[in-house]
Amino acid sequence: MALYRVMIGTREYRVEIAEGHLAVNGQQEQGLLLPLNEIGLYLLRWGEKAREMQLRLQTPGTVEVLSGVRRVIAQVMKDSGQIGLKKQLPWEGDLTAPMPGLIIDVLAQLGDRVEKNQTLVIMESMKMQMELRAPITGSISKINVSLKEYVEKDKLLFRIEPEERTP
């Protein structure tokens, strides 16, 4: 049996694959994923329904899934099955601290719509000030930092949900 953790946006799924059986978050799923060519085109069949999808490896552990007009980025990790060892996966909407430092200004609030490269927080480290900017356009779904807080490197500061794309 193979165990995986899959992150899509802020949602996490536990996927178990064993001898033709598939379970997502412990629930058995009836489906079949058939490769159609050598460059990532697949047919997903479940019940009477079928959908073509293109899977593209972006970086190790990151897969772009294209289906119709929808595009999803999935973070995929092997799961040891051990409880309590959950590691937070970075994703495209996470803004993390590039180094340890002091937060000297927070320029956005929960729910704000922000543009890519908009300054969200100002941080001071080693007597230098840095403007940390939004990695994507979207809405702020999580703020994990406050004014005058000392943060460690890689601490999640903001999470931004991408805007829904329309065809």
N, C-alpha and C positions, 0 to 999 in steps of 0.2 A: 504494500500500500504506500502511496506517495501522499504526503501532506504538504499543503501550500497555504501561505497567507497572501491574500490579494487585497491591495488597497486601491480603491477607485475614489478619488476625492478624499473625503474624510471617512468614508465607509470602509470597514474591514470585513473580509469574508474569509472563512476557513474552508478550504477545498480539499476533499479527500477523493483520491482516484485509486480504484482497485479493481482489476480484472473486469473492465467494462462497466463498472458501477461508478457513479459520481454522486457525492453528497456535498452540499453547500450549507455551512453552518449546521451540520448534523442532519439535514433533511435530504432524503434521497431524491435525486432528480432523474428524470427520464430524458435522455438526450444523447446525441452522437455528434462528434466533431470529425468531419471527413476532410482530409487534405485534397485539394483539387489540382494543385500544381506545386512546383518546387520553390516558388517565390512568395509563399505566405498566404495564398488564397484558400479559404476553407468554406465548407458548407456545414452549418449548424442545423441539425434536425432534432425536433422534439415534438412528439405526437404527430399531428397532421401538418405541422408548420415547418418551414425551412427558411433559412436566411444565409446569404453569402456574407463573408467577412474577410477582411484583409488584416493580417497580423504582421506588424513590423517591429523588430527589436530596435529600440532607440539606444539604450545603454544596457549593460548587464543588469538584469532585474527590472528593466522598464520596457513595457510593450505598448505600442500604439495600436488601438483596435479601431478599424474603420468599418462601419456597417451602414449602408445607405448614405444618409447625410450626417450621421452621428459619428463623432470622433471622441474616443475615450483613451486616457492614459492610465495604464494599470501598473502598479508596482507589485512584483511577484517575488516572494521569498520562500525557500524551503522552510518547513516548520518541523521542529524537533518533536512536537507534540507535548512538550513540557509546559505546564502552566506556570505563569509568573515570570517567564523570560521574554515577555513581549517587548520588542524593540520598536520604537516609533520610526516609521519610514518617512523620509523627506518626500515631498511632492512639489509640483510646480507652483503651488500657491503659498508655500511656507517661506517666511522671512525669518532667518536665524541670525544670531550674533556671530560676526566673523571672528571675534576675539573677545577675551574678557574685558569688561568695561562698565562704566556708570551711565545710566540712562539720564540724559539731561533735558529731553523734551519728547513728549508723545504728541504727534500731530494728527491723529485720526482716532475715531471712535467706532465701537461695535456697530455694524450695519452700514457704515459709510461705503459709498461706491468710490473706488479709487482707480486711477489710471496707471498703467505700467510706467515705472520709473518715477512715480510720485513719491516724495519724501514722506515717510511714515513716522520715523523716530530719529532722534539725534543722540548719538552715543559718544562718550569721551573715553579714550584709552591711550595711555602713555602720552598724556598732555596734547593729544590730537582729537579734534572733533570730526565725526563721520556722519554723513547723512545716509541713513539706510532706506532704500527705496523699494517700492512694490515690485515684485518680480513679474506680476501679470495684472491685467485689468480685471476687476471684479468687485465683490463686496466682502468687507471684513467680517468673518464669521467667528474669529477668536482673537482676543488680545490677552497675551500671557506675560505682560510686562507693565510696570508702573514707573512714574516719575521718581527719580533719585534711587532707583533699584540698581544694585550691582549684579551683573549677569555674567555667567560663564560662557565660554566659547560654545557654539552650536546650540545654545538655548533657543527654543522656539519663541519668537517674539509676537508674530502675527500669523494668522492663517487667512488666506483670501480664497473665496470660492469663485471660480471663473464664471464669467457671464455665459448664459445659455447662447449657443450659436444658432442662428436661424439661417436656413438655406437661401 
